[in-house]
């Protein structure tokens, strides 16, 4: 599990170790009560993106495999496992077959899961194989539309006017930088916002303002409604305007499901020792 780099034995380190232990216990309980094997669990959302607040929930996402007989049924069954948010832990998972279907569709949230910098559990080599296949199925077009929709929606809802929801800058900046990453053909978008900033933001004043905002959010400062940050707002507005006049070209990706079918069959066999 990767949960940052605090000083050994420090309070933050002990807190994170305690959270990791609680998450591990919850995942074990889910395996027992649901009769599944969890092959991967990671952090998603603001902690994975690299801009959590001190009171951010832990958004744990996992993938699991059920016994072979479960899949050999004429009935449609739920392919998700959801648990109510409890003590700051939001834990939900997808069946591996669902996850592989979403990989075939180049689903950005799934790509972010398998690229999360915070991994709580990874077993059986399943997600390592998914990562190898990801480039084959990743559609720049689908990802661009996803991030453009996210950037536009959050900007329209939270960042118009002289007074804005300050923390929502992150939820517009990240998709805008993700689009730039794709536009530069740098591959699958990194989950960590800090990687995007370090590699794509070269204007010193803009980087200083983003770094200042990151530091404030991590320190626990309440970033509610406040004055518009001119440097960041101007960058956001300029980028959205640029994309308004850009045509998003279609890109062909493989349509064959056979590699994913093969991975599913191998995973089922490996996990349940068939």
C-alpha positions, -999 to +999 in steps of 0.1 A: +000+000+000+013+034-009+000+062+013+025+090+010+059+096+026+056+107+062+085+104+087+089+069+100+069+064+131+054+098+129+017+105+138+006+108+101+023+075+094+006+057+123-028+072+113-024+059+077-013+025+089-044+023+110-066+033+081-049+007+059-055-020+085-092-010+087-095-011+049-078-045+048-103-058+075-133-045+055-121-061+023-116-094+041-151-091+055-165-085+020-147-115+006-162-137+033-198-124+032-200-122-006-179-153-014-156-134-037-119-130-041-107-094-044-079-091-069-072-054-066-081-024-043-070+011-046-078+047-037-098+068-061-110+104-060-091+133-044-066+112-024-056+093-056-056+125-076-032+141-051-053+169-037-070+156-006-082+177+023-073+165+059-110+154+063-114+138+028-131+104+028-111+073+017-127+063-016-117+027-019-125+009-051-119-028-058-123-055-084-133-090-075-140-125-090-168-148-080-167-186-083-171-200-118-206-213-112-218-178-105-211-168-141-228-200-155-263-188-150-292-177-171-301-150-146-289-114-147-271-106-115-256-076-099-220-070-109-212-044-082-207-046-045-215-015-025-212-006+011-226+025+029-201+052+038-189+044+073-164+064+094-150+081+064-146+050+044-165+047+010-159+012-003-173-001-035-163-027-061-169-040-096-169-076-108-139-083-130-161-090-160-177-056-157-142-040-153-130-057-184-160-046-204-153-010-193-116-014-202-128-024-237-148+009-238-118+029-226-136+040-194-115+068-178-125+061-142-113+025-147-081+037-162-076+059-132-082+030-109-055+008-124-032+038-125-039+049-089-007+058-069-024+044-037-029+006-039-042-013-009-042-048-024-030-063-057-031-101-061-030-128-088-014-106-114-048-097-129-044-059-129-008-061-141-022-078-172-050-052-175-023-024-175-005-042-203-037-043-223-049-007-215-029+010-243-045-013-268-080-003-258-075+033-247-094+056-270-081+092-270-115+103-284-135+087-256-112+101-230-112+136-244-150+137-245-151+125-209-127+151-196-141+179-216-176+172-203-162+171-167-143+204-171-172+222-187-197+210-161-176+219-131-167+253-146-203+262-154-215+250-120-188+264-097-163+288-113-183+314-131-185+349-117-163+370-093-170+346-064-163+309-069-161+276-051-124+277-047-117+239-042-135+232-075-106+247-094-090+213-090-120+196-106-116+218-137-078+219-138-074+182-137-096+174-167-081+203-187-046+190-181-057+155-189-069+168-223-036+184-229-018+152-220-039+133-245-035+160-271+003+157-268+000+120-273+017+112-241-003+080-235-027+071-208-035+100-185-017+097-151-041+095-122-019+119-100-027+155-107+008+165-095+024+146-124+002+165-148+011+199-132+049+191-131+050+180-167+025+204-184+025+237-165+055+258-174+042+293-168+058+302-134+030+324-121+003+298-129+023+270-113+029+291-082-009+297-078-017+261-083+010+250-058-004+276-033-039+262-037-027+226-033-008+235-001-039+252+013-062+222+005-038+197+020-034+218+052-071+217+059-079+253+050-116+255+041-117+263+004-154+272+002-167+302-017-142+330-022-128+355-047-119+343-082-082+335-086-074+355-117-044+336-129-060+302-127-094+314-140-078+330-170-060+298-178-091+277-174-113+300-195-086+302-222-083+264-224-121+258-225-124+285-252-097+267-272-114+234-269-147+249-279-132+255-314-113+222-316-126+192-335-121+160-316-109+136-342-119+099-340-092+074-332-095+037-340-088+012-313-089-025-313-124-040-311-114-076-304-125-089-271-104-120-273-075-107-252-100-097-225-119-129-227-086-148-223-076-127-193-110-133-177-107-171-182-071-172-169-080-150-139-110-172-130-088-203-132-059-187-113-080-172-085-101-203-078-073-228-087-095-245-113 
